[in-house]
Amino acid sequence: QVQLVESGGGLVQPGGSLKLSCAASGFTLNYYAIGWFRQAPGKEREGVSCISSSGGSTNYANSVKGRFTVSRDISKNTVYLQMNSLKPEDTAVYYCAADLLGRAYVCDDGTPPPQYQYNYWGQGTQVTVSS
């Protein structure tokens, strides 16, 4: 059974760090791109970062460049989002999603992940940045 489970969210003060995990089951990460998305209250869901199926390409939204880092551990079948220098505007529910069509070009074009390229989603984890 295909499953994506996010964890690692929580409450953190401005300037702090969190590391989100996206654990995959039912498929192996090294064949599929993974994207991170977030949705703040009253706002549309937006692409934050992604890592390509090969693992050789990563992309970020301008709002998180230099602060967030996406990575993966194939042995654990898990993708991570390290978030540093967090700001109140980073407060949102964070989702990971997979392109289970296994398209090599996904997350390979230098742009943040568009939602339409990702066809399987986790349930999300809440990140709150507040003093």
N, CA, C and O atoms as a GROMACS GRO file, in nm:
protein
  524
    1GLN      N    1   0.085  -0.119   0.000
    1GLN     CA    2   0.000   0.000   0.000
    1GLN      C    3   0.088   0.124   0.000
    1GLN      O    4   0.177   0.139   0.084
    2VAL      N    5   0.062   0.212  -0.095
    2VAL     CA    6   0.139   0.336  -0.105
    2VAL      C    7   0.100   0.430   0.009
    2VAL      O    8  -0.019   0.451   0.036
    3GLN      N    9   0.200   0.485   0.075
    3GLN     CA   10   0.173   0.576   0.185
    3GLN      C   11   0.286   0.676   0.199
    3GLN      O   12   0.403   0.642   0.182
    4LEU      N   13   0.250   0.799   0.231
    4LEU     CA   14   0.346   0.905   0.267
    4LEU      C   15   0.304   0.959   0.402
    4LEU      O   16   0.189   0.998   0.422
    5VAL      N   17   0.397   0.961   0.496
    5VAL     CA   18   0.365   1.007   0.630
    5VAL      C   19   0.464   1.116   0.670
    5VAL      O   20   0.584   1.092   0.679
    6GLU      N   21   0.411   1.236   0.692
    6GLU     CA   22   0.494   1.347   0.737
    6GLU      C   23   0.503   1.349   0.889
    6GLU      O   24   0.410   1.309   0.959
    7SER      N   25   0.616   1.396   0.939
    7SER     CA   26   0.634   1.414   1.083
    7SER      C   27   0.738   1.522   1.105
    7SER      O   28   0.807   1.564   1.013
    8GLY      N   29   0.748   1.567   1.230
    8GLY     CA   30   0.850   1.664   1.266
    8GLY      C   31   0.800   1.806   1.284
    8GLY      O   32   0.876   1.895   1.322
    9GLY      N   33   0.672   1.828   1.257
    9GLY     CA   34   0.619   1.961   1.276
    9GLY      C   35   0.605   1.996   1.423
    9GLY      O   36   0.624   1.911   1.510
   10GLY      N   37   0.573   2.121   1.449
   10GLY     CA   38   0.557   2.164   1.588
   10GLY      C   39   0.560   2.314   1.600
   10GLY      O   40   0.550   2.386   1.500
   11LEU      N   41   0.574   2.361   1.723
   11LEU     CA   42   0.581   2.503   1.754
   11LEU      C   43   0.726   2.542   1.775
   11LEU      O   44   0.797   2.478   1.852
   12VAL      N   45   0.771   2.646   1.708
   12VAL     CA   46   0.909   2.691   1.720
   12VAL      C   47   0.911   2.844   1.721
   12VAL      O   48   0.824   2.908   1.660
   13GLN      N   49   1.007   2.901   1.788
   13GLN     CA   50   1.020   3.046   1.792
   13GLN      C   51   1.082   3.098   1.663
   13GLN      O   52   1.155   3.025   1.595
   14PRO      N   53   1.055   3.221   1.628
   14PRO     CA   54   1.121   3.281   1.511
   14PRO      C   55   1.273   3.269   1.522
   14PRO      O   56   1.331   3.291   1.628
   15GLY      N   57   1.335   3.234   1.410
   15GLY     CA   58   1.478   3.210   1.409
   15GLY      C   59   1.518   3.068   1.438
   15GLY      O   60   1.635   3.031   1.421
   16GLY      N   61   1.423   2.988   1.481
   16GLY     CA   62   1.452   2.848   1.515
   16GLY      C   63   1.452   2.757   1.395
   16GLY      O   64   1.438   2.801   1.281
   17SER      N   65   1.468   2.627   1.422
   17SER     CA   66   1.478   2.526   1.317
   17SER      C   67   1.387   2.409   1.345
   17SER      O   68   1.355   2.378   1.460
   18LEU      N   69   1.345   2.346   1.239
   18LEU     CA   70   1.272   2.220   1.245
   18LEU      C   71   1.318   2.134   1.128
   18LEU      O   72   1.360   2.185   1.024
   19LYS      N   73   1.308   2.003   1.146
   19LYS     CA   74   1.338   1.911   1.037
   19LYS      C   75   1.216   1.822   1.015
   19LYS      O   76   1.181   1.741   1.101
   20LEU      N   77   1.154   1.837   0.901
   20LEU     CA   78   1.039   1.754   0.866
   20LEU      C   79   1.086   1.627   0.796
   20LEU      O   80   1.186   1.626   0.724
   21SER      N   81   1.013   1.520   0.819
   21SER     CA   82   1.039   1.393   0.753
   21SER      C   83   0.916   1.351   0.673
   21SER      O   84   0.802   1.378   0.711
   22CYS      N   85   0.943   1.285   0.563
   22CYS     CA   86   0.837   1.229   0.480
   22CYS      C   87   0.875   1.083   0.454
   22CYS      O   88   0.959   1.054   0.368
   23ALA      N   89   0.814   0.993   0.529
   23ALA     CA   90   0.846   0.851   0.518
   23ALA      C   91   0.754   0.786   0.414
   23ALA      O   92   0.632   0.795   0.423
   24ALA      N   93   0.816   0.721   0.317
   24ALA     CA   94   0.741   0.657   0.210
   24ALA      C   95   0.734   0.507   0.232
   24ALA      O   96   0.828   0.446   0.281
   25SER      N   97   0.621   0.448   0.195
   25SER     CA   98   0.608   0.303   0.197
   25SER      C   99   0.526   0.262   0.075
   25SER      O  100   0.445   0.339   0.025
   26GLY      N  101   0.549   0.140   0.029
   26GLY     CA  102   0.479   0.091  -0.088
   26GLY      C  103   0.547   0.126  -0.219
   26GLY      O  104   0.504   0.080  -0.326
   27PHE      N  105   0.651   0.206  -0.214
   27PHE     CA  106   0.730   0.238  -0.333
   27PHE      C  107   0.866   0.286  -0.285
   27PHE      O  108   0.882   0.324  -0.169
   28THR      N  109   0.965   0.284  -0.374
   28THR     CA  110   1.100   0.326  -0.337
   28THR      C  111   1.130   0.463  -0.395
   28THR      O  112   1.101   0.491  -0.512
   29LEU      N  113   1.187   0.548  -0.312
   29LEU     CA  114   1.206   0.688  -0.346
   29LEU      C  115   1.296   0.710  -0.466
   29LEU      O  116   1.280   0.810  -0.537
   30ASN      N  117   1.390   0.621  -0.491
   30ASN     CA  118   1.488   0.649  -0.594
   30ASN      C  119   1.432   0.639  -0.736
   30ASN      O  120   1.506   0.650  -0.833
   31TYR      N  121   1.300   0.617  -0.749
   31TYR     CA  122   1.239   0.620  -0.881
   31TYR      C  123   1.139   0.734  -0.898
   31TYR      O  124   1.081   0.750  -1.005
   32TYR      N  125   1.118   0.814  -0.791
   32TYR     CA  126   1.010   0.911  -0.793
   32TYR      C  127   1.052   1.043  -0.731
   32TYR      O  128   1.122   1.047  -0.630
   33ALA      N  129   1.008   1.152  -0.793
   33ALA     CA  130   1.031   1.285  -0.736
   33ALA      C  131   0.937   1.308  -0.619
   33ALA      O  132   0.824   1.260  -0.617
   34ILE      N  133   0.988   1.382  -0.521
   34ILE     CA  134   0.909   1.420  -0.404
   34ILE      C  135   0.908   1.571  -0.391
   34ILE      O  136   1.011   1.636  -0.404
   35GLY      N  137   0.791   1.624  -0.366
   35GLY     CA  138   0.778   1.768  -0.346
   35GLY      C  139   0.728   1.798  -0.206
   35GLY      O  140   0.658   1.718  -0.144
   36TRP      N  141   0.768   1.914  -0.157
   36TRP     CA  142   0.715   1.967  -0.031
   36TRP      C  143   0.629   2.088  -0.063
   36TRP      O  144   0.667   2.174  -0.143
   37PHE      N  145   0.514   2.094  -0.001
   37PHE     CA  146   0.419   2.201  -0.021
   37PHE      C  147   0.372   2.251   0.115
   37PHE      O  148   0.389   2.183   0.216
   38ARG      N  149   0.312   2.370   0.117
   38ARG     CA  150   0.256   2.419   0.242
   38ARG      C  151   0.131   2.501   0.213
   38ARG      O  152   0.114   2.559   0.107
   39GLN      N  153   0.044   2.502   0.314
   39GLN     CA  154  -0.078   2.580   0.303
   39GLN      C  155  -0.102   2.653   0.434
   39GLN      O  156  -0.122   2.591   0.539
   40ALA      N  157  -0.098   2.784   0.426
   40ALA     CA  158  -0.125   2.868   0.542
   40ALA      C  159  -0.274   2.896   0.550
   40ALA      O  160  -0.343   2.886   0.449
   41PRO      N  161  -0.325   2.930   0.668
   41PRO     CA  162  -0.469   2.959   0.681
   41PRO      C  163  -0.512   3.068   0.586
   41PRO      O  164  -0.451   3.175   0.579
   42GLY      N  165  -0.619   3.041   0.512
   42GLY     CA  166  -0.673   3.140   0.421
   42GLY      C  167  -0.596   3.159   0.293
   42GLY      O  168  -0.628   3.247   0.213
   43LYS      N  169  -0.493   3.077   0.272
   43LYS     CA  170  -0.411   3.091   0.151
   43LYS      C  171  -0.412   2.962   0.069
   43LYS      O  172  -0.447   2.856   0.120
   44GLU      N  173  -0.375   2.974  -0.056
   44GLU     CA  174  -0.365   2.858  -0.141
   44GLU      C  175  -0.239   2.779  -0.108
   44GLU      O  176  -0.140   2.833  -0.058
   45ARG      N  177  -0.245   2.650  -0.139
   45ARG     CA  178  -0.126   2.567  -0.119
   45ARG      C  179  -0.019   2.607  -0.218
   45ARG      O  180  -0.047   2.633  -0.335
   46GLU      N  181   0.106   2.612  -0.171
   46GLU     CA  182   0.216   2.655  -0.258
   46GLU      C  183   0.330   2.554  -0.252
   46GLU      O  184   0.350   2.486  -0.152
   47GLY      N  185   0.405   2.546  -0.361
   47GLY     CA  186   0.522   2.460  -0.364
   47GLY      C  187   0.638   2.522  -0.291
   47GLY      O  188   0.666   2.641  -0.309
   48VAL      N  189   0.705   2.444  -0.208
   48VAL     CA  190   0.816   2.492  -0.128
   48VAL      C  191   0.950   2.440  -0.182
   48VAL      O  192   1.044   2.517  -0.200
   49SER      N  193   0.956   2.311  -0.207
   49SER     CA  194   1.081   2.250  -0.249
   49SER      C  195   1.053   2.115  -0.311
   49SER      O  196   0.944   2.059  -0.296
   50CYS      N  197   1.152   2.062  -0.382
   50CYS     CA  198   1.136   1.928  -0.438
   50CYS      C  199   1.274   1.867  -0.461
   50CYS      O  200   1.376   1.936  -0.465
   51ILE      N  201   1.272   1.735  -0.475
   51ILE     CA  202   1.393   1.661  -0.511
   51ILE      C  203   1.355   1.564  -0.621
   51ILE      O  204   1.254   1.494  -0.612
   52SER      N  205   1.437   1.558  -0.724
   52SER     CA  206   1.404   1.478  -0.842
   52SER      C  207   1.418   1.329  -0.813
   52SER      O  208   1.472   1.289  -0.710
   53SER      N  209   1.369   1.247  -0.905
   53SER     CA  210   1.374   1.102  -0.887
   53SER      C  211   1.518   1.053  -0.877
   53SER      O  212   1.546   0.957  -0.804
   54SER      N  213   1.609   1.117  -0.949
   54SER     CA  214   1.750   1.077  -0.942
   54SER      C  215   1.818   1.126  -0.815
   54SER      O  216   1.923   1.077  -0.777
   55GLY      N  217   1.756   1.224  -0.752
   55GLY     CA  218   1.818   1.288  -0.636
   55GLY      C  219   1.919   1.393  -0.673
   55GLY      O  220   1.978   1.458  -0.586
   56GLY      N  221   1.941   1.411  -0.802
   56GLY     CA  222   2.045   1.503  -0.847
   56GLY      C  223   2.000   1.647  -0.862
   56GLY      O  224   2.083   1.735  -0.884
   57SER      N  225   1.870   1.671  -0.852
   57SER     CA  226   1.817   1.806  -0.869
   57SER      C  227   1.725   1.842  -0.753
   57SER      O  228   1.638   1.764  -0.714
   58THR      N  229   1.746   1.961  -0.700
   58THR     CA  230   1.657   2.013  -0.596
   58THR      C  231   1.619   2.156  -0.633
   58THR      O  232   1.698   2.229  -0.691
   59ASN      N  233   1.498   2.194  -0.599
   59ASN     CA  234   1.452   2.329  -0.628
   59ASN      C  235   1.380   2.386  -0.507
   59ASN      O  236   1.330   2.312  -0.421
   60TYR      N  237   1.375   2.520  -0.502
   60TYR     CA  238   1.315   2.588  -0.388
   60TYR      C  239   1.235   2.710  -0.433
   60TYR      O  240   1.267   2.774  -0.533
   61ALA      N  241   1.132   2.739  -0.357
   61ALA     CA  242   1.062   2.866  -0.374
   61ALA      C  243   1.155   2.978  -0.329
   61ALA      O  244   1.237   2.959  -0.239
   62ASN      N  245   1.141   3.095  -0.390
   62ASN     CA  246   1.228   3.208  -0.354
   62ASN      C  247   1.216   3.242  -0.206
   62ASN      O  248   1.313   3.285  -0.143
   63SER      N  249   1.098   3.224  -0.150
   63SER     CA  250   1.074   3.262  -0.011
   63SER      C  251   1.151   3.176   0.089
   63SER      O  252   1.165   3.214   0.205
   64VAL      N  253   1.201   3.060   0.046
   64VAL     CA  254   1.271   2.971   0.139
   64VAL      C  255   1.416   2.944   0.098
   64VAL      O  256   1.489   2.876   0.171
   65LYS      N  257   1.458   2.995  -0.016
   65LYS     CA  258   1.595   2.971  -0.062
   65LYS      C  259   1.695   3.021   0.040
   65LYS      O  260   1.683   3.132   0.094
   66GLY      N  261   1.795   2.938   0.066
   66GLY     CA  262   1.898   2.974   0.163
   66GLY      C  263   1.862   2.940   0.306
   66GLY      O  264   1.947   2.946   0.395
   67ARG      N  265   1.735   2.905   0.329
   67ARG     CA  266   1.691   2.869   0.466
   67ARG      C  267   1.648   2.723   0.476
   67ARG      O  268   1.667   2.660   0.579
   68PHE      N  269   1.590   2.670   0.370
   68PHE     CA  270   1.540   2.532   0.370
   68PHE      C  271   1.631   2.446   0.283
   68PHE      O  272   1.686   2.492   0.183
   69THR      N  273   1.645   2.320   0.323
   69THR     CA  274   1.723   2.224   0.246
   69THR      C  275   1.647   2.092   0.238
   69THR      O  276   1.607   2.036   0.341
   70VAL      N  277   1.628   2.043   0.117
   70VAL     CA  278   1.562   1.914   0.097
   70VAL      C  279   1.669   1.807   0.074
   70VAL      O  280   1.770   1.832   0.007
   71SER      N  281   1.646   1.690   0.129
   71SER     CA  282   1.741   1.579   0.111
   71SER      C  283   1.664   1.448   0.123
   71SER      O  284   1.546   1.447   0.157
   72ARG      N  285   1.732   1.338   0.094
   72ARG     CA  286   1.666   1.210   0.109
   72ARG      C  287   1.766   1.104   0.155
   72ARG      O  288   1.886   1.115   0.129
   73ASP      N  289   1.714   1.004   0.221
   73ASP     CA  290   1.792   0.888   0.265
   73ASP      C  291   1.724   0.766   0.205
   73ASP      O  292   1.620   0.722   0.254
   74ILE      N  293   1.784   0.713   0.098
   74ILE     CA  294   1.724   0.600   0.030
   74ILE      C  295   1.713   0.479   0.122
   74ILE      O  296   1.616   0.404   0.114
   75SER      N  297   1.812   0.462   0.207
   75SER     CA  298   1.811   0.344   0.296
   75SER      C  299   1.693   0.347   0.392
   75SER      O  300   1.646   0.242   0.437
   76LYS      N  301   1.646   0.468   0.423
   76LYS     CA  302   1.531   0.483   0.512
   76LYS      C  303   1.404   0.514   0.434
   76LYS      O  304   1.296   0.526   0.492
   77ASN      N  305   1.417   0.526   0.303
   77ASN     CA  306   1.302   0.560   0.217
   77ASN      C  307   1.230   0.684   0.268
   77ASN      O  308   1.107   0.688   0.276
   78THR      N  309   1.310   0.785   0.303
   78THR     CA  310   1.257   0.905   0.366
   78THR      C  311   1.318   1.029   0.303
   78THR      O  312   1.437   1.033   0.272
   79VAL      N  313   1.234   1.130   0.284
   79VAL     CA  314   1.279   1.262   0.238
   79VAL      C  315   1.266   1.359   0.354
   79VAL      O  316   1.172   1.350   0.434
   80TYR      N  317   1.360   1.451   0.363
   80TYR     CA  318   1.363   1.547   0.473
   80TYR      C  319   1.353   1.689   0.420
   80TYR      O  320   1.391   1.718   0.306
   81LEU      N  321   1.303   1.777   0.503
   81LEU     CA  322   1.306   1.921   0.477
   81LEU      C  323   1.360   1.988   0.602
   81LEU      O  324   1.290   2.002   0.702
   82GLN      N  325   1.487   2.029   0.594
   82GLN     CA  326   1.549   2.102   0.704
   82GLN      C  327   1.513   2.248   0.689
   82GLN      O  328   1.540   2.310   0.586
   83MET      N  329   1.451   2.303   0.792
   83MET     CA  330   1.404   2.442   0.787
   83MET      C  331   1.477   2.522   0.895
   83MET      O  332   1.460   2.496   1.014
   84ASN      N  333   1.556   2.618   0.853
   84ASN     CA  334   1.630   2.703   0.945
   84ASN      C  335   1.582   2.847   0.934
   84ASN      O  336   1.512   2.884   0.840
   85SER      N  337   1.619   2.928   1.032
   85SER     CA  338   1.583   3.071   1.033
   85SER      C  339   1.435   3.090   1.005
   85SER      O  340   1.395   3.171   0.922
   86LEU      N  341   1.355   3.014   1.077
   86LEU     CA  342   1.211   3.016   1.052
   86LEU      C  343   1.149   3.151   1.086
   86LEU      O  344   1.191   3.219   1.180
   87LYS      N  345   1.049   3.187   1.007
   87LYS     CA  346   0.979   3.314   1.023
   87LYS      C  347   0.831   3.287   1.051
   87LYS      O  348   0.782   3.179   1.016
   88PRO      N  349   0.761   3.380   1.111
   88PRO     CA  350   0.617   3.360   1.134
   88PRO      C  351   0.542   3.328   1.005
   88PRO      O  352   0.444   3.252   1.007
   89GLU      N  353   0.587   3.385   0.894
   89GLU     CA  354   0.518   3.359   0.767
   89GLU      C  355   0.542   3.218   0.713
   89GLU      O  356   0.481   3.180   0.613
   90ASP      N  357   0.628   3.141   0.777
   90ASP     CA  358   0.645   3.000   0.741
   90ASP      C  359   0.538   2.912   0.807
   90ASP      O  360   0.529   2.792   0.779
   91THR      N  361   0.457   2.970   0.893
   91THR     CA  362   0.352   2.894   0.959
   91THR      C  363   0.252   2.840   0.857
   91THR      O  364   0.196   2.915   0.778
   92ALA      N  365   0.232   2.708   0.859
   92ALA     CA  366   0.145   2.642   0.761
   92ALA      C  367   0.138   2.494   0.793
   92ALA      O  368   0.213   2.443   0.877
   93VAL      N  369   0.047   2.426   0.725
   93VAL     CA  370   0.051   2.281   0.722
   93VAL      C  371   0.141   2.242   0.605
   93VAL      O  372   0.123   2.288   0.493
   94TYR      N  373   0.239   2.158   0.633
   94TYR     CA  374   0.335   2.115   0.532
   94TYR      C  375   0.301   1.974   0.485
   94TYR      O  376   0.277   1.884   0.566
   95TYR      N  377   0.300   1.957   0.354
   95TYR     CA  378   0.267   1.829   0.292
   95TYR      C  379   0.385   1.783   0.206
   95TYR      O  380   0.454   1.864   0.144
   96CYS      N  381   0.405   1.653   0.202
   96CYS     CA  382   0.491   1.597   0.098
   96CYS      C  383   0.404   1.523  -0.002
   96CYS      O  384   0.296   1.474   0.032
   97ALA      N  385   0.453   1.515  -0.124
   97ALA     CA  386   0.378   1.451  -0.230
   97ALA      C  387   0.474   1.385  -0.326
   97ALA      O  388   0.589   1.427  -0.340
   98ALA      N  389   0.427   1.282  -0.392
   98ALA     CA  390   0.511   1.206  -0.484
   98ALA      C  391   0.455   1.210  -0.626
   98ALA      O  392   0.334   1.212  -0.647
   99ASP      N  393   0.546   1.211  -0.722
   99ASP     CA  394   0.507   1.191  -0.862
   99ASP      C  395   0.519   1.042  -0.890
   99ASP      O  396   0.626   0.995  -0.929
  100LEU      N  397   0.412   0.968  -0.870
  100LEU     CA  398   0.418   0.823  -0.886
  100LEU      C  399   0.416   0.778  -1.032
  100LEU      O  400   0.416   0.658  -1.060
  101LEU      N  401   0.414   0.874  -1.123
  101LEU     CA  402   0.432   0.838  -1.264
  101LEU      C  403   0.580   0.822  -1.297
  101LEU      O  404   0.616   0.772  -1.403
  102GLY      N  405   0.666   0.865  -1.203
  102GLY     CA  406   0.809   0.845  -1.222
  102GLY      C  407   0.869   0.922  -1.338
  102GLY      O  408   0.958   0.871  -1.406
  103ARG      N  409   0.822   1.043  -1.360
  103ARG     CA  410   0.871   1.122  -1.473
  103ARG      C  411   1.006   1.186  -1.438
  103ARG      O  412   1.018   1.256  -1.338
  104ALA      N  413   1.103   1.162  -1.520
  104ALA     CA  414   1.240   1.208  -1.491
  104ALA      C  415   1.252   1.359  -1.492
  104ALA      O  416   1.341   1.414  -1.427
  105TYR      N  417   1.164   1.429  -1.566
  105TYR     CA  418   1.177   1.574  -1.579
  105TYR      C  419   1.118   1.649  -1.460
  105TYR      O  420   1.141   1.769  -1.446
  106VAL      N  421   1.041   1.580  -1.375
  106VAL     CA  422   0.978   1.647  -1.260
  106VAL      C  423   1.086   1.692  -1.163
  106VAL      O  424   1.171   1.613  -1.123
  107CYS      N  425   1.081   1.819  -1.124
  107CYS     CA  426   1.180   1.881  -1.036
  107CYS      C  427   1.317   1.887  -1.101
  107CYS      O  428   1.419   1.880  -1.032
  108ASP      N  429   1.319   1.899  -1.232
  108ASP     CA  430   1.447   1.904  -1.301
  108ASP      C  431   1.458   2.029  -1.388
  108ASP      O  432   1.541   2.035  -1.479
  109ASP      N  433   1.373   2.130  -1.359
  109ASP     CA  434   1.368   2.247  -1.445
  109ASP      C  435   1.399   2.376  -1.372
  109ASP      O  436   1.381   2.484  -1.429
  110GLY      N  437   1.446   2.368  -1.249
  110GLY     CA  438   1.487   2.488  -1.178
  110GLY      C  439   1.376   2.570  -1.117
  110GLY      O  440   1.400   2.681  -1.070
  111THR      N  441   1.255   2.516  -1.116
  111THR     CA  442   1.143   2.593  -1.061
  111THR      C  443   1.084   2.520  -0.941
  111THR      O  444   1.099   2.398  -0.929
  112PRO      N  445   1.016   2.592  -0.852
  112PRO     CA  446   0.948   2.526  -0.739
  112PRO      C  447   0.843   2.429  -0.790
  112PRO      O  448   0.793   2.446  -0.901
  113PRO      N  449   0.809   2.328  -0.712
  113PRO     CA  450   0.718   2.224  -0.760
  113PRO      C  451   0.575   2.275  -0.782
  113PRO      O  452   0.516   2.333  -0.691
  114PRO      N  453   0.520   2.253  -0.899
  114PRO     CA  454   0.377   2.282  -0.921
  114PRO      C  455   0.294   2.163  -0.874
  114PRO      O  456   0.334   2.048  -0.893
  115GLN      N  457   0.180   2.191  -0.814
  115GLN     CA  458   0.099   2.084  -0.756
  115GLN      C  459   0.057   1.980  -0.857
  115GLN      O  460   0.048   1.862  -0.824
  116TYR      N  461   0.030   2.022  -0.981
  116TYR     CA  462  -0.030   1.930  -1.078
  116TYR      C  463   0.064   1.816  -1.116
  116TYR      O  464   0.019   1.714  -1.170
  117GLN      N  465   0.193   1.830  -1.089
  117GLN     CA  466   0.287   1.724  -1.124
  117GLN      C  467   0.292   1.613  -1.019
  117GLN      O  468   0.357   1.510  -1.041
  118TYR      N  469   0.225   1.632  -0.907
  118TYR     CA  470   0.234   1.537  -0.797
  118TYR      C  471   0.098   1.474  -0.774
  118TYR      O  472  -0.003   1.543  -0.763
  119ASN      N  473   0.096   1.342  -0.767
  119ASN     CA  474  -0.032   1.272  -0.772
  119ASN      C  475  -0.060   1.184  -0.651
  119ASN      O  476  -0.161   1.114  -0.647
  120TYR      N  477   0.029   1.188  -0.552
  120TYR     CA  478  -0.001   1.117  -0.427
  120TYR      C  479   0.048   1.201  -0.311
  120TYR      O  480   0.164   1.244  -0.310
  121TRP      N  481  -0.038   1.224  -0.213
  121TRP     CA  482  -0.012   1.321  -0.108
  121TRP      C  483  -0.020   1.259   0.031
  121TRP      O  484  -0.097   1.166   0.057
  122GLY      N  485   0.063   1.313   0.120
  122GLY     CA  486   0.053   1.278   0.260
  122GLY      C  487  -0.055   1.361   0.328
  122GLY      O  488  -0.122   1.443   0.264
  123GLN      N  489  -0.070   1.340   0.458
  123GLN     CA  490  -0.177   1.407   0.533
  123GLN      C  491  -0.135   1.542   0.589
  123GLN      O  492  -0.220   1.621   0.628
  124GLY      N  493  -0.008   1.569   0.594
  124GLY     CA  494   0.040   1.699   0.639
  124GLY      C  495   0.083   1.701   0.784
  124GLY      O  496   0.040   1.618   0.865
  125THR      N  497   0.169   1.798   0.816
  125THR     CA  498   0.213   1.822   0.953
  125THR      C  499   0.216   1.972   0.977
  125THR      O  500   0.260   2.049   0.892
  126GLN      N  501   0.168   2.013   1.094
  126GLN     CA  502   0.155   2.155   1.124
  126GLN      C  503   0.288   2.212   1.171
  126GLN      O  504   0.355   2.154   1.257
  127VAL      N  505   0.325   2.325   1.113
  127VAL     CA  506   0.442   2.402   1.159
  127VAL      C  507   0.392   2.540   1.201
  127VAL      O  508   0.328   2.611   1.124
  128THR      N  509   0.422   2.577   1.324
  128THR     CA  510   0.381   2.707   1.376
  128THR      C  511   0.505   2.779   1.426
  128THR      O  512   0.578   2.729   1.511
  129VAL      N  513   0.528   2.898   1.370
  129VAL     CA  514   0.642   2.980   1.410
  129VAL      C  515   0.588   3.102   1.484
  129VAL      O  516   0.526   3.190   1.424
  130SER      N  517   0.612   3.105   1.612
  130SER     CA  518   0.555   3.211   1.695
  130SER      C  519   0.635   3.226   1.823
  130SER      O  520   0.689   3.128   1.876
  131SER      N  521   0.642   3.348   1.872
  131SER     CA  522   0.707   3.372   2.001
  131SER      C  523   0.604   3.369   2.114
  131SER      O  524   0.640   3.387   2.231
   0.00000   0.00000   0.00000
